[in-house]
Amino acid sequence: MHLIELGVFLRSRRARITPAEVGLLTVPRRRVPGLRRDEAARMAGASEDY
């Protein structure tokens, strides 16, 4: 799988889940739909840097 395709796939999966659905506080202005990369990493127990 090409890296661009992987990025598109991961962004589409994060966009499906809202922060409220997983118990995170929502702020009025979010730049992206769904979970942010660092929020998804924390929930998965992975490093936010990678």
N, C-alpha and C positions, 0 to 999 in steps of 0.2 A: 504494500500500500504506500502510496506517495505521501510525503509529509503534509502537503496542502490538503489532500483528501482526509487525512487523519485529523487535522485541525478543524476542518469543516464538520466532520462527524462529532468530535468532542464538543464543539460550540453548540451544535444542534441538540445534543443530549443535555447540556447544562441549561439551555434555554427552556427546556420542557418542565423544569422544576422551579417553583417559586421559593424564595426564602421562607415564607410563612408556612409552606408545606413541610418543611423540615425543622421548624421551631426557631428559626433565626429572626431577629428583629429586622423589620423593613424600614428603610429610610425613604423619604419622599422622592428623591431624585437618584435613580440608578442609570448608569450609562449603558448597561447591557441588560437584556431580558434574562431572567433566571438567575442561577447561581454564578457568582464570580469564581474565577479560577482558584483563588486561595480558599474560598469557602468549601468548594468541592474537595480540594486536597485535604483540608482539615478533617472533613467528615469521613474521608477514606483512610485517614491515618497516614497519609503520604506527606512528603516534604513539600512545602509551598514553593520552594525554589525550583523544583523540577516539575 
